[in-house]
Amino acid sequence: VGSSSVLTCPLKGNITMLTWKITPKVGGLCTLVYRLDTNMTHRTTCSDNINWTFRAGLAPALEIWQVGIAQEGNYSCEVASLEGNFQMMYHLTVLVPPRLSLYCDEQGSPVCEAAAGKPPAQLSWVPESSSTAEEKYHDNGTVTVLSKFTACDTNVTNVTTCMVSHPAGNWSQTIA
């Protein structure tokens, strides 16, 4: 989330038209059409952060600025050329890194929170804990994961570390 993404379509032969059809998980169909013979572009119902990018010597590509969860979905590129019609399909999945916080609850037990991540983060403890993670699902598709440290034995150190694993990265925080 927040990054830019460029999707390309393989060029085959003498192209006459290039069409992107975008079917987001939420919202309606967006189409972008480029005709090479007239150098004309046309777009319907696309958000402002999705547009063509033209670079010298390269095929016109689709660029998405400031990617958000709303851009998640299927992206189909269709090429019409003298040699025939060709299609390339992408499925865009947006990763949202969670916000990590580590604090002590009212009883003094460490609590690790990986807030608003997509997909849900995996939490673990050092030293090892027998705790289980709770997940809270949000309307925007993100998930907050909460885990309270529960000691496996009474000989536990005074320093506890929460480890967070996520496709967007790995983080840790330590609390005394």
PyMOL CGO cylinders between C-alpha atoms (Angstrom):
from pymol import cmd
from pymol.cgo import CYLINDER

trace = [
    CYLINDER, 0.00, 0.00, 0.00, 1.24, 3.50, -0.80, 0.3, 1, 1, 1, 1, 1, 1,
    CYLINDER, 1.24, 3.50, -0.80, 3.76, 2.41, -3.44, 0.3, 1, 1, 1, 1, 1, 1,
    CYLINDER, 3.76, 2.41, -3.44, 3.45, 2.74, -7.19, 0.3, 1, 1, 1, 1, 1, 1,
    CYLINDER, 3.45, 2.74, -7.19, 2.99, -0.24, -9.46, 0.3, 1, 1, 1, 1, 1, 1,
    CYLINDER, 2.99, -0.24, -9.46, 3.57, -0.59, -13.20, 0.3, 1, 1, 1, 1, 1, 1,
    CYLINDER, 3.57, -0.59, -13.20, 1.88, -3.37, -15.18, 0.3, 1, 1, 1, 1, 1, 1,
    CYLINDER, 1.88, -3.37, -15.18, 3.15, -4.15, -18.66, 0.3, 1, 1, 1, 1, 1, 1,
    CYLINDER, 3.15, -4.15, -18.66, 1.60, -5.96, -21.55, 0.3, 1, 1, 1, 1, 1, 1,
    CYLINDER, 1.60, -5.96, -21.55, 3.75, -8.02, -23.94, 0.3, 1, 1, 1, 1, 1, 1,
    CYLINDER, 3.75, -8.02, -23.94, 3.81, -6.61, -27.46, 0.3, 1, 1, 1, 1, 1, 1,
    CYLINDER, 3.81, -6.61, -27.46, 3.24, -9.10, -30.26, 0.3, 1, 1, 1, 1, 1, 1,
    CYLINDER, 3.24, -9.10, -30.26, 3.69, -7.90, -33.82, 0.3, 1, 1, 1, 1, 1, 1,
    CYLINDER, 3.69, -7.90, -33.82, 2.24, -4.72, -35.30, 0.3, 1, 1, 1, 1, 1, 1,
    CYLINDER, 2.24, -4.72, -35.30, -0.16, -3.47, -32.62, 0.3, 1, 1, 1, 1, 1, 1,
    CYLINDER, -0.16, -3.47, -32.62, -3.25, -1.51, -33.56, 0.3, 1, 1, 1, 1, 1, 1,
    CYLINDER, -3.25, -1.51, -33.56, -4.94, -1.23, -30.16, 0.3, 1, 1, 1, 1, 1, 1,
    CYLINDER, -4.94, -1.23, -30.16, -4.16, -1.86, -26.50, 0.3, 1, 1, 1, 1, 1, 1,
    CYLINDER, -4.16, -1.86, -26.50, -6.93, -2.18, -23.89, 0.3, 1, 1, 1, 1, 1, 1,
    CYLINDER, -6.93, -2.18, -23.89, -6.77, -2.54, -20.11, 0.3, 1, 1, 1, 1, 1, 1,
    CYLINDER, -6.77, -2.54, -20.11, -9.88, -3.83, -18.32, 0.3, 1, 1, 1, 1, 1, 1,
    CYLINDER, -9.88, -3.83, -18.32, -9.71, -3.46, -14.56, 0.3, 1, 1, 1, 1, 1, 1,
    CYLINDER, -9.71, -3.46, -14.56, -12.16, -5.28, -12.32, 0.3, 1, 1, 1, 1, 1, 1,
    CYLINDER, -12.16, -5.28, -12.32, -11.54, -4.16, -8.73, 0.3, 1, 1, 1, 1, 1, 1,
    CYLINDER, -11.54, -4.16, -8.73, -12.85, -6.18, -5.78, 0.3, 1, 1, 1, 1, 1, 1,
    CYLINDER, -12.85, -6.18, -5.78, -14.88, -3.09, -4.85, 0.3, 1, 1, 1, 1, 1, 1,
    CYLINDER, -14.88, -3.09, -4.85, -16.42, -0.76, -7.42, 0.3, 1, 1, 1, 1, 1, 1,
    CYLINDER, -16.42, -0.76, -7.42, -17.14, -0.93, -11.12, 0.3, 1, 1, 1, 1, 1, 1,
    CYLINDER, -17.14, -0.93, -11.12, -15.21, -1.85, -14.25, 0.3, 1, 1, 1, 1, 1, 1,
    CYLINDER, -15.21, -1.85, -14.25, -12.53, 0.58, -15.46, 0.3, 1, 1, 1, 1, 1, 1,
    CYLINDER, -12.53, 0.58, -15.46, -11.26, 0.53, -19.04, 0.3, 1, 1, 1, 1, 1, 1,
    CYLINDER, -11.26, 0.53, -19.04, -8.38, 2.30, -20.75, 0.3, 1, 1, 1, 1, 1, 1,
    CYLINDER, -8.38, 2.30, -20.75, -7.96, 2.08, -24.52, 0.3, 1, 1, 1, 1, 1, 1,
    CYLINDER, -7.96, 2.08, -24.52, -5.01, 3.23, -26.65, 0.3, 1, 1, 1, 1, 1, 1,
    CYLINDER, -5.01, 3.23, -26.65, -5.15, 3.26, -30.48, 0.3, 1, 1, 1, 1, 1, 1,
    CYLINDER, -5.15, 3.26, -30.48, -1.72, 3.45, -32.03, 0.3, 1, 1, 1, 1, 1, 1,
    CYLINDER, -1.72, 3.45, -32.03, -2.90, 4.49, -35.51, 0.3, 1, 1, 1, 1, 1, 1,
    CYLINDER, -2.90, 4.49, -35.51, -4.51, 7.69, -34.18, 0.3, 1, 1, 1, 1, 1, 1,
    CYLINDER, -4.51, 7.69, -34.18, -2.38, 8.03, -30.98, 0.3, 1, 1, 1, 1, 1, 1,
    CYLINDER, -2.38, 8.03, -30.98, -5.66, 8.43, -29.06, 0.3, 1, 1, 1, 1, 1, 1,
    CYLINDER, -5.66, 8.43, -29.06, -6.49, 7.28, -25.53, 0.3, 1, 1, 1, 1, 1, 1,
    CYLINDER, -6.49, 7.28, -25.53, -9.90, 6.75, -23.94, 0.3, 1, 1, 1, 1, 1, 1,
    CYLINDER, -9.90, 6.75, -23.94, -10.84, 5.92, -20.35, 0.3, 1, 1, 1, 1, 1, 1,
    CYLINDER, -10.84, 5.92, -20.35, -14.05, 5.10, -18.52, 0.3, 1, 1, 1, 1, 1, 1,
    CYLINDER, -14.05, 5.10, -18.52, -14.74, 5.12, -14.76, 0.3, 1, 1, 1, 1, 1, 1,
    CYLINDER, -14.74, 5.12, -14.76, -11.11, 4.79, -13.64, 0.3, 1, 1, 1, 1, 1, 1,
    CYLINDER, -11.11, 4.79, -13.64, -9.78, 6.38, -10.48, 0.3, 1, 1, 1, 1, 1, 1,
    CYLINDER, -9.78, 6.38, -10.48, -7.38, 9.29, -10.86, 0.3, 1, 1, 1, 1, 1, 1,
    CYLINDER, -7.38, 9.29, -10.86, -4.38, 7.28, -9.65, 0.3, 1, 1, 1, 1, 1, 1,
    CYLINDER, -4.38, 7.28, -9.65, -4.58, 4.80, -12.59, 0.3, 1, 1, 1, 1, 1, 1,
    CYLINDER, -4.58, 4.80, -12.59, -3.30, 5.90, -15.99, 0.3, 1, 1, 1, 1, 1, 1,
    CYLINDER, -3.30, 5.90, -15.99, -1.11, 5.13, -18.98, 0.3, 1, 1, 1, 1, 1, 1,
    CYLINDER, -1.11, 5.13, -18.98, 2.62, 5.63, -18.78, 0.3, 1, 1, 1, 1, 1, 1,
    CYLINDER, 2.62, 5.63, -18.78, 4.47, 6.15, -22.05, 0.3, 1, 1, 1, 1, 1, 1,
    CYLINDER, 4.47, 6.15, -22.05, 8.25, 5.64, -22.16, 0.3, 1, 1, 1, 1, 1, 1,
    CYLINDER, 8.25, 5.64, -22.16, 10.48, 5.88, -25.22, 0.3, 1, 1, 1, 1, 1, 1,
    CYLINDER, 10.48, 5.88, -25.22, 11.22, 2.49, -26.76, 0.3, 1, 1, 1, 1, 1, 1,
    CYLINDER, 11.22, 2.49, -26.76, 8.82, 0.62, -24.45, 0.3, 1, 1, 1, 1, 1, 1,
    CYLINDER, 8.82, 0.62, -24.45, 5.21, -0.45, -24.79, 0.3, 1, 1, 1, 1, 1, 1,
    CYLINDER, 5.21, -0.45, -24.79, 2.59, 1.75, -23.13, 0.3, 1, 1, 1, 1, 1, 1,
    CYLINDER, 2.59, 1.75, -23.13, 2.14, 0.44, -19.58, 0.3, 1, 1, 1, 1, 1, 1,
    CYLINDER, 2.14, 0.44, -19.58, -0.45, 0.88, -16.86, 0.3, 1, 1, 1, 1, 1, 1,
    CYLINDER, -0.45, 0.88, -16.86, 0.74, 2.79, -13.79, 0.3, 1, 1, 1, 1, 1, 1,
    CYLINDER, 0.74, 2.79, -13.79, -1.01, 2.90, -10.43, 0.3, 1, 1, 1, 1, 1, 1,
    CYLINDER, -1.01, 2.90, -10.43, 0.20, 5.68, -8.11, 0.3, 1, 1, 1, 1, 1, 1,
    CYLINDER, 0.20, 5.68, -8.11, -0.23, 5.42, -4.35, 0.3, 1, 1, 1, 1, 1, 1,
    CYLINDER, -0.23, 5.42, -4.35, -1.68, 1.90, -4.52, 0.3, 1, 1, 1, 1, 1, 1,
    CYLINDER, -1.68, 1.90, -4.52, -4.49, 1.35, -2.02, 0.3, 1, 1, 1, 1, 1, 1,
    CYLINDER, -4.49, 1.35, -2.02, -6.79, -1.49, -1.08, 0.3, 1, 1, 1, 1, 1, 1,
    CYLINDER, -6.79, -1.49, -1.08, -9.37, -0.10, -3.56, 0.3, 1, 1, 1, 1, 1, 1,
    CYLINDER, -9.37, -0.10, -3.56, -7.04, -1.03, -6.46, 0.3, 1, 1, 1, 1, 1, 1,
    CYLINDER, -7.04, -1.03, -6.46, -6.98, -4.71, -5.53, 0.3, 1, 1, 1, 1, 1, 1,
    CYLINDER, -6.98, -4.71, -5.53, -8.49, -6.92, -8.22, 0.3, 1, 1, 1, 1, 1, 1,
    CYLINDER, -8.49, -6.92, -8.22, -8.03, -8.28, -11.75, 0.3, 1, 1, 1, 1, 1, 1,
    CYLINDER, -8.03, -8.28, -11.75, -6.17, -6.40, -14.48, 0.3, 1, 1, 1, 1, 1, 1,
    CYLINDER, -6.17, -6.40, -14.48, -6.55, -7.70, -18.03, 0.3, 1, 1, 1, 1, 1, 1,
    CYLINDER, -6.55, -7.70, -18.03, -4.48, -6.38, -20.93, 0.3, 1, 1, 1, 1, 1, 1,
    CYLINDER, -4.48, -6.38, -20.93, -5.76, -7.08, -24.44, 0.3, 1, 1, 1, 1, 1, 1,
    CYLINDER, -5.76, -7.08, -24.44, -3.57, -6.44, -27.49, 0.3, 1, 1, 1, 1, 1, 1,
    CYLINDER, -3.57, -6.44, -27.49, -5.03, -6.27, -31.01, 0.3, 1, 1, 1, 1, 1, 1,
    CYLINDER, -5.03, -6.27, -31.01, -2.39, -6.66, -33.72, 0.3, 1, 1, 1, 1, 1, 1,
    CYLINDER, -2.39, -6.66, -33.72, -2.14, -7.73, -37.34, 0.3, 1, 1, 1, 1, 1, 1,
    CYLINDER, -2.14, -7.73, -37.34, -0.99, -11.15, -36.05, 0.3, 1, 1, 1, 1, 1, 1,
    CYLINDER, -0.99, -11.15, -36.05, -4.11, -11.63, -33.87, 0.3, 1, 1, 1, 1, 1, 1,
    CYLINDER, -4.11, -11.63, -33.87, -5.42, -10.78, -30.41, 0.3, 1, 1, 1, 1, 1, 1,
    CYLINDER, -5.42, -10.78, -30.41, -3.45, -11.52, -27.24, 0.3, 1, 1, 1, 1, 1, 1,
    CYLINDER, -3.45, -11.52, -27.24, -4.36, -11.26, -23.56, 0.3, 1, 1, 1, 1, 1, 1,
    CYLINDER, -4.36, -11.26, -23.56, -2.37, -11.01, -20.33, 0.3, 1, 1, 1, 1, 1, 1,
    CYLINDER, -2.37, -11.01, -20.33, -4.02, -11.24, -16.89, 0.3, 1, 1, 1, 1, 1, 1,
    CYLINDER, -4.02, -11.24, -16.89, -2.77, -9.91, -13.55, 0.3, 1, 1, 1, 1, 1, 1,
    CYLINDER, -2.77, -9.91, -13.55, -4.29, -10.28, -10.12, 0.3, 1, 1, 1, 1, 1, 1,
    CYLINDER, -4.29, -10.28, -10.12, -3.20, -7.39, -7.89, 0.3, 1, 1, 1, 1, 1, 1,
    CYLINDER, -3.20, -7.39, -7.89, -3.06, -8.15, -4.18, 0.3, 1, 1, 1, 1, 1, 1,
    CYLINDER, -3.06, -8.15, -4.18, -2.30, -5.21, -1.90, 0.3, 1, 1, 1, 1, 1, 1,
    CYLINDER, -2.30, -5.21, -1.90, -0.21, -5.81, 1.22, 0.3, 1, 1, 1, 1, 1, 1,
    CYLINDER, -0.21, -5.81, 1.22, -0.73, -3.50, 4.19, 0.3, 1, 1, 1, 1, 1, 1,
    CYLINDER, -0.73, -3.50, 4.19, 2.05, -3.65, 6.79, 0.3, 1, 1, 1, 1, 1, 1,
    CYLINDER, 2.05, -3.65, 6.79, 0.65, -3.69, 10.34, 0.3, 1, 1, 1, 1, 1, 1,
    CYLINDER, 0.65, -3.69, 10.34, 1.45, -1.05, 12.96, 0.3, 1, 1, 1, 1, 1, 1,
    CYLINDER, 1.45, -1.05, 12.96, 3.27, -2.74, 15.82, 0.3, 1, 1, 1, 1, 1, 1,
    CYLINDER, 3.27, -2.74, 15.82, 2.85, -1.83, 19.48, 0.3, 1, 1, 1, 1, 1, 1,
    CYLINDER, 2.85, -1.83, 19.48, 3.95, -3.59, 22.65, 0.3, 1, 1, 1, 1, 1, 1,
    CYLINDER, 3.95, -3.59, 22.65, 2.63, -2.56, 26.05, 0.3, 1, 1, 1, 1, 1, 1,
    CYLINDER, 2.63, -2.56, 26.05, 1.65, -3.98, 29.45, 0.3, 1, 1, 1, 1, 1, 1,
    CYLINDER, 1.65, -3.98, 29.45, -1.99, -4.48, 30.41, 0.3, 1, 1, 1, 1, 1, 1,
    CYLINDER, -1.99, -4.48, 30.41, -3.53, -3.63, 33.82, 0.3, 1, 1, 1, 1, 1, 1,
    CYLINDER, -3.53, -3.63, 33.82, -2.08, -6.84, 35.33, 0.3, 1, 1, 1, 1, 1, 1,
    CYLINDER, -2.08, -6.84, 35.33, 1.42, -6.06, 34.03, 0.3, 1, 1, 1, 1, 1, 1,
    CYLINDER, 1.42, -6.06, 34.03, 1.36, -8.73, 31.29, 0.3, 1, 1, 1, 1, 1, 1,
    CYLINDER, 1.36, -8.73, 31.29, 2.97, -7.82, 27.95, 0.3, 1, 1, 1, 1, 1, 1,
    CYLINDER, 2.97, -7.82, 27.95, 0.50, -7.39, 25.08, 0.3, 1, 1, 1, 1, 1, 1,
    CYLINDER, 0.50, -7.39, 25.08, 1.62, -7.33, 21.44, 0.3, 1, 1, 1, 1, 1, 1,
    CYLINDER, 1.62, -7.33, 21.44, -0.59, -5.70, 18.84, 0.3, 1, 1, 1, 1, 1, 1,
    CYLINDER, -0.59, -5.70, 18.84, -0.12, -5.79, 15.05, 0.3, 1, 1, 1, 1, 1, 1,
    CYLINDER, -0.12, -5.79, 15.05, -2.81, -3.31, 13.97, 0.3, 1, 1, 1, 1, 1, 1,
    CYLINDER, -2.81, -3.31, 13.97, -4.57, -3.02, 10.61, 0.3, 1, 1, 1, 1, 1, 1,
    CYLINDER, -4.57, -3.02, 10.61, -2.41, -5.36, 8.51, 0.3, 1, 1, 1, 1, 1, 1,
    CYLINDER, -2.41, -5.36, 8.51, -3.36, -7.23, 5.37, 0.3, 1, 1, 1, 1, 1, 1,
    CYLINDER, -3.36, -7.23, 5.37, -3.09, -10.20, 5.44, 0.3, 1, 1, 1, 1, 1, 1,
    CYLINDER, -3.09, -10.20, 5.44, -3.12, -10.83, 9.22, 0.3, 1, 1, 1, 1, 1, 1,
    CYLINDER, -3.12, -10.83, 9.22, 0.33, -10.80, 10.85, 0.3, 1, 1, 1, 1, 1, 1,
    CYLINDER, 0.33, -10.80, 10.85, 1.77, -13.80, 12.66, 0.3, 1, 1, 1, 1, 1, 1,
    CYLINDER, 1.77, -13.80, 12.66, 2.89, -13.08, 16.25, 0.3, 1, 1, 1, 1, 1, 1,
    CYLINDER, 2.89, -13.08, 16.25, 5.34, -15.02, 18.40, 0.3, 1, 1, 1, 1, 1, 1,
    CYLINDER, 5.34, -15.02, 18.40, 7.18, -14.41, 21.66, 0.3, 1, 1, 1, 1, 1, 1,
    CYLINDER, 7.18, -14.41, 21.66, 10.75, -14.70, 22.97, 0.3, 1, 1, 1, 1, 1, 1,
    CYLINDER, 10.75, -14.70, 22.97, 10.90, -16.41, 25.38, 0.3, 1, 1, 1, 1, 1, 1,
    CYLINDER, 10.90, -16.41, 25.38, 8.23, -18.75, 24.09, 0.3, 1, 1, 1, 1, 1, 1,
    CYLINDER, 8.23, -18.75, 24.09, 4.66, -18.17, 25.25, 0.3, 1, 1, 1, 1, 1, 1,
    CYLINDER, 4.66, -18.17, 25.25, 1.58, -20.40, 25.36, 0.3, 1, 1, 1, 1, 1, 1,
    CYLINDER, 1.58, -20.40, 25.36, -0.66, -17.48, 24.37, 0.3, 1, 1, 1, 1, 1, 1,
    CYLINDER, -0.66, -17.48, 24.37, -3.04, -17.55, 21.44, 0.3, 1, 1, 1, 1, 1, 1,
    CYLINDER, -3.04, -17.55, 21.44, -3.60, -14.63, 19.08, 0.3, 1, 1, 1, 1, 1, 1,
    CYLINDER, -3.60, -14.63, 19.08, -6.97, -12.91, 18.71, 0.3, 1, 1, 1, 1, 1, 1,
    CYLINDER, -6.97, -12.91, 18.71, -7.93, -11.40, 15.35, 0.3, 1, 1, 1, 1, 1, 1,
    CYLINDER, -7.93, -11.40, 15.35, -10.23, -8.42, 14.80, 0.3, 1, 1, 1, 1, 1, 1,
    CYLINDER, -10.23, -8.42, 14.80, -11.39, -7.91, 11.20, 0.3, 1, 1, 1, 1, 1, 1,
    CYLINDER, -11.39, -7.91, 11.20, -12.02, -4.36, 9.93, 0.3, 1, 1, 1, 1, 1, 1,
    CYLINDER, -12.02, -4.36, 9.93, -14.42, -3.21, 7.20, 0.3, 1, 1, 1, 1, 1, 1,
    CYLINDER, -14.42, -3.21, 7.20, -11.54, -2.12, 4.94, 0.3, 1, 1, 1, 1, 1, 1,
    CYLINDER, -11.54, -2.12, 4.94, -10.12, -5.66, 4.72, 0.3, 1, 1, 1, 1, 1, 1,
    CYLINDER, -10.12, -5.66, 4.72, -7.34, -5.21, 7.29, 0.3, 1, 1, 1, 1, 1, 1,
    CYLINDER, -7.34, -5.21, 7.29, -6.92, -7.27, 10.45, 0.3, 1, 1, 1, 1, 1, 1,
    CYLINDER, -6.92, -7.27, 10.45, -5.61, -6.40, 13.91, 0.3, 1, 1, 1, 1, 1, 1,
    CYLINDER, -5.61, -6.40, 13.91, -3.89, -9.28, 15.72, 0.3, 1, 1, 1, 1, 1, 1,
    CYLINDER, -3.89, -9.28, 15.72, -3.52, -9.16, 19.52, 0.3, 1, 1, 1, 1, 1, 1,
    CYLINDER, -3.52, -9.16, 19.52, -1.51, -11.53, 21.70, 0.3, 1, 1, 1, 1, 1, 1,
    CYLINDER, -1.51, -11.53, 21.70, -0.97, -11.47, 25.47, 0.3, 1, 1, 1, 1, 1, 1,
    CYLINDER, -0.97, -11.47, 25.47, 2.25, -13.00, 26.78, 0.3, 1, 1, 1, 1, 1, 1,
    CYLINDER, 2.25, -13.00, 26.78, 1.62, -16.07, 28.93, 0.3, 1, 1, 1, 1, 1, 1,
    CYLINDER, 1.62, -16.07, 28.93, 4.72, -17.65, 30.47, 0.3, 1, 1, 1, 1, 1, 1,
    CYLINDER, 4.72, -17.65, 30.47, 5.26, -21.38, 29.92, 0.3, 1, 1, 1, 1, 1, 1,
    CYLINDER, 5.26, -21.38, 29.92, 7.08, -21.67, 33.26, 0.3, 1, 1, 1, 1, 1, 1,
    CYLINDER, 7.08, -21.67, 33.26, 7.82, -19.49, 36.27, 0.3, 1, 1, 1, 1, 1, 1,
    CYLINDER, 7.82, -19.49, 36.27, 11.56, -19.18, 35.46, 0.3, 1, 1, 1, 1, 1, 1,
    CYLINDER, 11.56, -19.18, 35.46, 11.01, -16.48, 32.86, 0.3, 1, 1, 1, 1, 1, 1,
    CYLINDER, 11.01, -16.48, 32.86, 13.33, -13.55, 32.17, 0.3, 1, 1, 1, 1, 1, 1,
    CYLINDER, 13.33, -13.55, 32.17, 12.19, -9.97, 32.83, 0.3, 1, 1, 1, 1, 1, 1,
    CYLINDER, 12.19, -9.97, 32.83, 12.65, -9.04, 29.15, 0.3, 1, 1, 1, 1, 1, 1,
    CYLINDER, 12.65, -9.04, 29.15, 10.06, -10.13, 26.58, 0.3, 1, 1, 1, 1, 1, 1,
    CYLINDER, 10.06, -10.13, 26.58, 10.20, -9.70, 22.81, 0.3, 1, 1, 1, 1, 1, 1,
    CYLINDER, 10.20, -9.70, 22.81, 7.27, -9.78, 20.40, 0.3, 1, 1, 1, 1, 1, 1,
    CYLINDER, 7.27, -9.78, 20.40, 8.15, -11.01, 16.89, 0.3, 1, 1, 1, 1, 1, 1,
    CYLINDER, 8.15, -11.01, 16.89, 5.86, -10.03, 14.00, 0.3, 1, 1, 1, 1, 1, 1,
    CYLINDER, 5.86, -10.03, 14.00, 6.00, -11.89, 10.67, 0.3, 1, 1, 1, 1, 1, 1,
    CYLINDER, 6.00, -11.89, 10.67, 4.19, -10.46, 7.65, 0.3, 1, 1, 1, 1, 1, 1,
    CYLINDER, 4.19, -10.46, 7.65, 4.64, -10.66, 3.84, 0.3, 1, 1, 1, 1, 1, 1,
    CYLINDER, 4.64, -10.66, 3.84, 5.45, -6.91, 3.89, 0.3, 1, 1, 1, 1, 1, 1,
    CYLINDER, 5.45, -6.91, 3.89, 8.28, -7.41, 6.43, 0.3, 1, 1, 1, 1, 1, 1,
    CYLINDER, 8.28, -7.41, 6.43, 9.33, -8.71, 9.83, 0.3, 1, 1, 1, 1, 1, 1,
    CYLINDER, 9.33, -8.71, 9.83, 9.58, -6.61, 13.00, 0.3, 1, 1, 1, 1, 1, 1,
    CYLINDER, 9.58, -6.61, 13.00, 10.21, -7.06, 16.71, 0.3, 1, 1, 1, 1, 1, 1,
    CYLINDER, 10.21, -7.06, 16.71, 9.84, -5.00, 19.88, 0.3, 1, 1, 1, 1, 1, 1,
    CYLINDER, 9.84, -5.00, 19.88, 11.14, -5.69, 23.35, 0.3, 1, 1, 1, 1, 1, 1,
    CYLINDER, 11.14, -5.69, 23.35, 9.66, -4.71, 26.71, 0.3, 1, 1, 1, 1, 1, 1,
    CYLINDER, 9.66, -4.71, 26.71, 11.10, -5.06, 30.21, 0.3, 1, 1, 1, 1, 1, 1,
]
cmd.load_cgo(trace, "trace")
